Amino acid sequence: MTSKSITSGPLLTELLALEKQVWAALVAGDAQADGALLTQDFLGVYTSGRSDKAGHMAALDNGPSMDEYALSDTSLRIITEDAALLTYRADYRAANSPDWQVMFISSLWERENGRWLNSFSQDTPAA
């Protein structure tokens, strides 16, 4: 298997825009917008454990989970024509928190029926 990591270009721009839509849904507390970007078999791996699509969406049951965020240090690893791994640094403030935190995130996007969806995400806290 060959893969290629890229730090710029149209596919990185497209997938980063979709990733930002996930974050925007977290800021808005919009579970439906969040879920529309996830595959049915989505898997998230977080410091709190694993989560499926329903769990990811349920995190917004009581409103926004984030107040603000900034994404940087983005890179894209092409896995196949229909799968790519987006990695980046996320600086964010959780809802109602004054403190900024940092995570390094790996987010797998897969193209299904011509549409990119997030199938896997793993958050790694910065040391």
Helices and strands as residue ranges (DSSP letters): E 4-6, H 10-28, H 31-35, E 38-46, E 49-52, H 53-58, E 66-80, E 83-94, E 100-112, E 115-125
